[in-house]
Amino acid sequence: MTTEAFRLTSPDGKETELPVHTGTVGPAVIDVGKLYKEQGVFTYDPGFVSTGSCESDITYIDGEQGVLMYRGYPVEQLAAHSSFIEVCYLLLNGELPTADELDQFDHTIRTHTMLNEGMLNFFKGFRYDAHPMAMLSAVVGSMSAYYHDTMDVHNAEHRDIFAHRIVAKLPTIAAAAYKLNIGQPFMYPRNDLKYCENFLQMLFSVPAEPYEIDPVAAEALDLLFILHADHEQNCSTSTVRMAGSSGANPYSAIAAGISALWGPAHGGANEAVLKMLWEIGDASQIPKFVAKAKDKDDAFRLMGFGHRVYKSFDPRATIIRDMCHKVLNQLGHNDAPMFELALELEQVALRDEYFIEKNLYPNVDFYSGIIYRALGIPTSMFTVMFAIGRAVGWTAHWREMIADPHGKISRPRQLYTGAPERNYVPVGER
Ligand code: CMC
């Protein structure tokens, strides 16, 4: 990080020199930490459109060029050559593992997949039709009630154990939530299987008959998890950092991130895309829905389009689009009309002046739901799938935040527009 200065003069001529920090790539940042002390004003940036909240060396995005890199490695290369488990190691440790390190890490994750048996009782308490995201966030939050002996945030070994537990156990919790929804018995994890194979068997196998894992399904899941693994300071990751900045236990911070992810403007969009495609029904209805999306008086938006950061294309969407074809060719003939409708909508929106002018391109969630559906995963589980992939990113950011020697509790300020001071009026006099 190099430092220059940015001079700021207030209307009454008071000068302040603010440091400008330059990272390895990407825009520089003006450090406004002393602005209030010297000028008596706060910065104001709703939605953090121009605000960097922290220093990080995990993930880099260039929204203009459609670039996404984990620890410096372009996501396209990781998608083509790596595996989700290797990407987890990379995000958590900063470097690609040697063969031995990868074996060791893979073994650690495979042997921490079981839940404390008591945690399974939670699923007996939830309603049979509870949304799996509600169960996921509740059960992950409850991990702090089971693993409190290794929750000292200042202990590096405890932080490692936490990271391994999150990556290893999230698929088990997710599968248990799904099994509750469909009234089938919970299937225990199998440590002889790879990460995604094991997840598929926990989701789809039943005790009564053998289950054959489809290698295309496992490959597609692995790719989706790689693409979702991290995305720098997005809403849920910032939530994890903010919750964790108070020193709260890390399981609570991850539970907060899961809750933030659930919203339709964030991870909930993949579920919303499918609901929208069903609502559209067939290609003849597309113009009507595109018109609704453009109408300022209509709250409807084309789900799966647009991104706060990507303004040319979402590189994850490009990779996933190809996988979408492959999966549908091999598994999902029944879904071909849905995919064709999606492609038609994509083409109409890409040609439309409104979408061009506002740089609204299909994002990762536009295609991921179609793949999940072809794999037989129900719509209500789509955001859970996103959470399983993203959990490692949240964990890497939480660890970076805790280990930062300059770390402070996150505590933004505000522009107050409420009543000025006024006197209390007793209830009988109002
Ligand atoms: N359909 C129609 N109009 C849109 C859309 C859309 N999907 N997205 C943005 N706009 C318009 C919006 O109305 C606004 O118009 P105007 O300037 O005239 O007021 C303009 O584009 C800018 O939108 P914004 O809401 O100010 O942009 P933002 O950066 O705050 O929001 C977004 C980004 C992703 C929340 C938004 O594009 C959106 O709601 N998209 C649909 C939901 C979605 O697909 N979310 C998944 C994001 S990718 C997965 C993830 O990382 O979570």
Residues whose N, C-alpha, C, O or C-beta is under 5 A from the ligand:
A	BS01	CMC	P264 A265 H266 G267 A269 A293 R301 L302 M303 G304 F305 G306 H307 R308 K358 N363 D365
